[in-house]
Amino acid sequence: MAGWEDHLTTYLRSVFSQETTIKQVIGVLMNLGVDSTQDLIYVAADDLAGALKPIEIRKVLTCINLRLEDDSSSLSTSHCEELSTLDDSCFSDSEDSASQRGPASHARSSASSSLPSSASTTESVGSGCSPLGENNWHYSFNIPWNKIPSTTKKLLEDGKRPSDSQRREVVRVLVAEILAVCNKPGKRHITEIARKMVLQYPTSFRDVIEGQVVGTGYDSLTKQFISRIDNYRRLQAKPARKRLPEDASPTDAKKTKDAYGCVNSDPVLPPGETKQMQKEKQEELLKMFMHKDKDAKKIERLMVETFPSQRRDIMSGPKDTEEILKDWPFLFQEN
């Protein structure tokens, strides 16, 4: 035995104790048409389903990806630059190109638990990710569990699942830390961080339905990270202004609209009104709600007068529905 079989066998022996199983795996791969290490890129889990058990398939894919990563470490510098540029694409590019790179590329972030020792550990805050050297920052990224609320951390340590709002809070905290390290993380970076979270607290974060692990076990967490980052970028993006002809009069210019068609997303306080006055009116509304005060006219007047504060709390981003309900309970009451 020589070539790709010999090298792959070395990895297989680390996860399989029976030589017969190793020979069976090599035989299946040869029957699939694998003739070289490069051919291993195209091996998918479905190709092995008829001959191996699910856990054995995952072990084989892990070994394949370790073999591919080991082989790629000996590539020339110019070739490594090409791979780094491709792998460091953002979400919009990574999903389009994933189908062209072959099935095995989807498993790289989840199949291997062995992390490269040469991963860069130095990151400048908010500086983004360079295509070389720093594109493996996700391997050395330390999840800031200490910044998560203590009640949520206690649930995780007890092996319990956090509520939806607690889970969103965890995602918000981690996204803030991720963007501080890399302002344009790729999907492979996010996937690895989600995998680490599930490994540390499997019963709290793993995707499970009726006792069965769904997919990789961290697909929903990955999608939640991506959605949060996309929303953050959307809020940060400034609306493009339409260029008017030089001879256009001021009346020709249309009023600029904010996102989602809203023309007044951040209303100013009325003349004579202060933030302190808004706070006092909010506290009065809270007292009325607690005492079940039914003075509808007064409630309506105070709600109208405190609209700027309500709008600012809703559009600020960090607060979820439960927090807004607690601060402005009459928003959720029918007239």
Sequence and secondary structure as in RCSB ss.txt:
>XXXX:A:sequence
MAGWEDHLTTYLRSVFSQETTIKQVIGVLMNLGVDSTQDLIYVAADDLAGALKPIEIRKVLTCINLRLEDDSSSL
STSHCEELSTLDDSCFSDSEDSASQRGPASHARSSASSSLPSSASTTESVGSGCSPLGENNWHYSFNIPWNKIPS
TTKKLLEDGKRPSDSQRREVVRVLVAEILAVCNKPGKRHITEIARKMVLQYPTSFRDVIEGQVVGTGYDSLTKQF
ISRIDNYRRLQAKPARKRLPEDASPTDAKKTKDAYGCVNSDPVLPPGETKQMQKEKQEELLKMFMHKDKDAKKIE
RLMVETFPSQRRDIMSGPKDTEEILKDWPFLFQEN
>XXXX:A:secstr
  THHHHHHHHHTTT   HHHHHHHHHHHHHTT  SGGGGGG  HHHHTTTS HHHHHHHHHHHHHHHHHHHTTS
 HHHHHHHHHHHT  HHHHHHHHTTS GGGGGHHHH     TT      TTS   SSSSTTHHHH    GGGS H
HHHHHHHTT    HHHHHHHHHHHHHHHHHH SS  HHHHHHHHHHHHHHSHHHHS EETTEE TTS HHHHHHH
HHHHHHHHHHHS        TT  GGGS     GGG S SS    TT  HHHHHHHHHHHHHHHHTT   HHHHH
HHHHHTHHHHHHHHHTSS  HHHHHHH GGGGS  
